[in-house]
Amino acid sequence: MSPLLDYTSFCQIVEEQLEVTMQQPVTGGERLRDDLQLDSMRLLQLLVHLELEHGYVLVDEQLAQLPQMTVDQLLQSLAQKEVV
């Protein structure tokens, strides 16, 4: 199991796996869709990568909220729902 994700790790995953260049440092309050411009396809790619490579899974109730989540909300949700 990977250690909990921090902002640096999250940004690295987004930049490498989703080929998205972060224009500014992530502070945690950025919304995934509105501020980071992660569309539905990129969010799906992010979830698949986090599950397959890091063992993180979001519960079904959180999936619908994903586009409106902030980076902090996503990282907190992942920390609570780690797969062992």
C-alpha positions in Angstrom: 0.0 0.0 0.0 1.3 3.4 -0.9 1.5 6.1 1.8 -1.2 8.7 1.8 -1.1 11.1 -1.1 0.1 14.6 -0.5 -0.2 17.6 -2.9 3.1 16.9 -4.5 2.2 13.2 -5.2 -1.2 14.2 -6.5 0.2 16.8 -8.8 2.8 14.3 -10.1 0.1 11.8 -10.9 -2.1 14.4 -12.6 0.8 15.7 -14.7 2.3 12.3 -15.6 -0.8 10.1 -16.0 -3.3 12.7 -17.3 -0.8 14.8 -19.2 -2.1 18.0 -17.5 0.3 20.8 -16.7 -0.4 22.5 -13.4 -0.2 26.2 -13.9 0.1 27.1 -10.2 1.0 25.2 -7.0 -1.9 23.2 -5.6 -3.1 24.5 -2.2 -6.0 22.0 -1.8 -8.9 24.3 -2.3 -9.0 23.8 -6.1 -12.0 22.0 -7.6 -11.1 19.1 -9.8 -13.3 20.1 -12.7 -13.6 23.8 -12.5 -10.1 24.8 -11.3 -7.9 22.0 -12.6 -9.9 21.4 -15.8 -10.2 17.7 -15.3 -13.1 16.5 -17.5 -15.0 13.3 -17.0 -12.5 11.2 -19.0 -9.5 12.5 -17.0 -11.3 12.0 -13.7 -12.0 8.4 -14.8 -8.4 7.9 -15.7 -7.3 9.4 -12.4 -9.6 7.0 -10.5 -8.4 3.9 -12.4 -4.8 4.9 -11.8 -5.3 5.5 -8.1 -7.1 2.2 -7.7 -4.7 0.0 -9.8 -1.4 1.6 -8.8 -2.0 2.8 -5.3 -5.0 0.7 -4.0 -7.3 3.7 -3.4 -11.0 3.4 -4.0 -13.9 5.9 -3.6 -17.2 4.6 -2.4 -20.1 4.9 -4.8 -21.7 7.8 -3.0 -18.6 9.9 -3.6 -18.3 9.2 -7.3 -21.1 11.5 -8.2 -19.5 14.3 -6.1 -16.1 13.8 -7.7 -16.2 16.6 -10.3 -17.2 19.2 -7.6 -14.7 17.9 -5.0 -11.6 19.9 -4.1 -8.2 18.4 -4.0 -8.4 18.3 -0.2 -11.8 16.5 -0.3 -10.5 13.9 -2.7 -7.3 13.2 -0.7 -9.3 13.0 2.6 -11.8 10.6 0.9 -9.0 8.4 -0.4 -7.4 8.3 3.1 -10.6 7.1 4.7 -11.3 4.4 2.1 -7.9 2.7 1.6 -8.0 -0.9 0.3 -5.8 -3.4 2.2 
